[in-house]
Amino acid sequence: METVKGFKDFTGEEASKREKIRNIIVDNFKRYGFEPAETPIVEYESFVKGNNEQDEAVSDIFKLEDKGKRKLALRYEFTFQLKRLAQNKKLPYKRYQIGEVFRDEPVSSNRLRQFTQCDIDIVGSTVKEEAEILALASSIFKELGIKTSIFVNNKKLLNEILEKEKIVNKEAVMKEIDKLDKLEEKEIKENLRKYNAEKLISIFKKPEAYFKKYKAYNEIVELKKYCNYFNVKIKFQPSLARGLSYYNGSIFEVKVQGMKDTISGGGSYLVNGIQSTGISFGLDRILSLAKVKAENKKLLIVSLGADKEAIKIAEELRSKVNCLVFYGKPSKALDYANSKQIDYVIFIGKEELKKKKLNIKDMKTGKESLVNIKNLAKKWKSYSPHKMQKREYQQ
């Protein structure tokens, strides 16, 4: 049976890799002092929409109705839920959340309708916290082995430029600007002509020194200063707009060379009237880029009519290695081990119990090792099976 378009199952090696990436991200979140939070997937439609109904992401929400005819919706992100979470919290409130969000939008190779976001937000923030968030992002991508570039801009600067150029329909113009990295420049210029704003294209192409004349550019300078304290390099991109209208200060995106889509993005905004900042990591996009492997070693214990002993040994070993018990023929056990990419196999039968020695088969190399039953659990973590074999023969 097929999944609904835009939704996907994850199993086996792919699911294990996702888990490892998630763990790396969470470890980094915790190192910077963020605490976990969980929120409902389903919310009232009015709460989900908030004051941002015109935003593309908000217009793409999945709408629901319960038996009581209440209008509900699936969350499309985590940020709007901070309005509830941040109430009466000691500031700064540093929260992380990982989970599924939903958008009823066209599907592409890098965009599903259900995707996993990994978010951090700081309610009660300054430019110092913005730099810290970018340092955290840099740390995560380094650990994942992904070479990235961090691009920054400021919503105040964009507004200042638009005001100076006497452009009236700012929100509509910013929506067009936000498409500059997705559509051809010619098409964007044509769309901007409707608002007498096509001159912005040439302004955005000017060298960074040009923007020093704008007051809001000082915030870019300040952000750069604090990012330097963290040894994080950022690149000023005056055309960066971000699609969500609630941003009111710094905005940032993390990109990989050769990939149009952003793999991480965020910015600063108000939560219950309090200046805040945050960034989101798209787990699904990171999955195809991360240079990590699911390295959880797995052991299959095959019971050849010695169920009690097999279960006992498995229970002793589970604190040291991921352990499965298989009850069946050796040929089927080996076939199962190969299909599940299990690293080691141990057979336990009457002969092994009589000799008090077990044979450990390395499924990758095909090599086999002998070890005393009584020493197996004690030595598994400290030695590889081959080292155990060598030591057993010395005893």
Helices and strands as residue ranges (DSSP letters): H 12-31, E 35-36, E 42-44, H 45-49, H 56-59, E 63-65, E 71-74, G 79-81, H 82-85, E 93-102, E 114-123, H 127-143, E 149-154, H 155-164, H 170-177, H 185-192, G 193-195, H 200-204, G 208-213, H 217-229, E 235-236, E 250-255, E 264-271, E 274-282, H 283-287, E 298-304, H 307-317, E 322-327, H 330-339, E 344-349, H 350-355, E 357-362, E 368-372, H 373-379, H 385-394
